[in-house]
Amino acid sequence: MDGYGKVHEVRGLKGRAKDDTRVVPCRPALTRILREHVKAEGLKPGDLLFPGEHGDTLAGSVFRRAWRTARQQVLAPAEFASPLGKRVYDLRHTCLTSWLNAGVPPTQVAEWAGNSVPVLPATYARCISGQLRDHQRRIEAGGDLPEPDEDR
């Protein structure tokens, strides 16, 4: 149970085997940036991507301060004052909502996110938008009913 109950718990993915992993898509531009960072730092599997001062886990206060500075630099003052991206974890919600709004099937989004399919509509149903016309077109493309037989 080493690491449990501490500031940074050492644990696997929820509801999965201890050493289980999952593949999550990433934009190619971000993948290139991360690979360049990994190469430049000489990182190996299991190494921390952004370690703290002494090679250990980055302190939460450092991370929060950097995140606050980044938000302040890229958001308009009203956006910065709002809850928009207040926590780094909020980006997870933004990502899942973006995937759902792009029409990625909920089963695929759930697999990538490590959620169960029922969690998605319960959490994100109010956030899904912009698909009504596409859905209407799909319904209409399903075919017309045959013309009624005038002899009857």
N, C-alpha and C positions, 0 to 999 in steps of 0.2 A: 504494500500500500504506500510505498515511498512516493512522495510528491503530492499526496491527497491532502486536502485541507489547507494547503499553502496558497500563497497569492496566485501562483501559476500552477494549476493542477496538471499533472502528466496523465493523459487519458487518451483513449482511442475515440473513434467515431461513435456517436450514440447508436445503440441498438445493433452494433456490429462487433465482429471479433476484434480482439485487442490490436492486432497488427494489420487490420483490413485497411484498404485505401479505396478511393474512388477517383475516376477521371472526371475532370470538370473542364469545359471549354474555356478558352482564353483568346482574346483578340490577338491576331498575329503581331501587331505592333508592340503590345505589352509583352508577349512571349519573347520577342527579340530583345527587348530591354532587360527582362529578367535573365535571359540566357547570357547576355553580355556581362551583367552584374555577377552572375555565378562564375563565369570564366575569369573575370578580372580579379575576383576575390579568391579564386582557387577552391571554391566550395565543393564538398563531396556530399553524397546522399546522407541525410540526417543532420547536416550542419544547419545552423540558423541562417536564414536569409539576411536578416538585419539584427545582428547580435548587439547586446549591451556593451558597455564600456570595458568590461573584463571578459568578454566572450560568452557571457551568460545571457539569459532572456532579457530583452530590452524592457526597462522599467515602464510601467503603465503611464506614469506621470510624464515621461519623456515623449512617449507616443502621443498622448492626449495634447500636449503642448504643440508638437509638430503638426498634428491634425488641425488644431484650432488656428494656427498660423496659416496653413494652406487654405482653409475655408475662408479666412479673412481676406486673403490675397485674390481669390478667384470668384467670390460671390459678391453680389451687390449688397449694400448695407442692410436692406430689408430682408434679403435672403439669409445673410449671416445671422441676423437677429431671430430668424425663424428656426424651427426644428430641422430644417433641411440638412441632411447629412451631419447632424449634431454629433453622432458617434460613428466610428468607422464601421461598426456592425450594421448601421443603416444602409450601407452600400450593398449588403447582401439582399435586403428587401428591394432596393432599387434594381438590382440585377435580375432577381426572380420576376419582378413585375415587368421589366423590359422584355424578358424572354416570353412571358405569357402574352403580353401585348403584341409581340412579333408573330404570334400564332404558333409558337413551339408547343407541341402537345403537353398537357399537364403531366402525363406519365414520364416524359423525357425530362421535364424540368424537375420533377420530384426525384428522379434518379440522380441527376447532376447535383442537386442541392442536398441530397441525403434526407429528404422529407418523405412522408407517406403521401400518396395522392390526395386523401381526404383533407390533409392539412392545408393544401394549396387553396382550394376555394374558400375554406374557412378563414384563412388569413388574407388572401389577396383578391377575393371576388370584387371588392369595392374599387380596386385599383386597375382592373382590366378595362380598357377603353379602346376606341378606335377601330373595332372590328365589325361593327354592326353592318355596314354596307357590304363588306366581304361576305358575311354570313347570309345576308339577304340575296346576294348574287348566287351563292351556292345553292340556296333553296330554290331560286327561280330557275337555275340551270338543271334542276332535277327533272325537268321535262314537263310539258303541258299535258293536261288531261285530253283525251280524245274528244273531238267534236261530238255532240249528241247526235244520235241517229234521228233524222227528221221524219222517218217513216213510222216511228212508234207513236 
